[in-house]
Amino acid sequence: MDEQAEALRVQEKFATALQEFELASVDPTWAPQASNSLRTDLGALSGKLGFNLEDVQCKDRRCVAQLQWATHQEAVQRFADVAHAEYSVNCAVDVMLKKPDGVAVGVTNSVIFHDCT
């Protein structure tokens, strides 16, 4: 499989995971606590890594966070640190950097936390 086809497959998988998250129901006992924990963890990371935390939503043992970076270049340099950080909610973490459309300023990317325990 060539590199471009693999990149497209990964993008489609990530988009499907975001769509599934949108359709998921909220676990009323787990989701609010997980959202608060991740908001705290990502808030602490934002100061170190230089992003703005736009949103965190948790539903059924999965969460999605929206991070905004000043530039695409900053996102490229620091996004792996987000994926490999320690979080108080135990989840697998998937990140996807979108290529910027036009000007690469104010880039927002999603982080998916899934298979949480």
Secondary structure, DSSP 8 states (H G I E B T S, - for coil): --HHHHHHHHHHHHHHHHHHHHHS---TTTHHHHHHHHHHHHHHHHHHHTEEEEEEEE-SS-EEEEEEEEEHHHHHHHHHHHHTS--SS--EEEE-----SSS-EEEEEEEEEES--
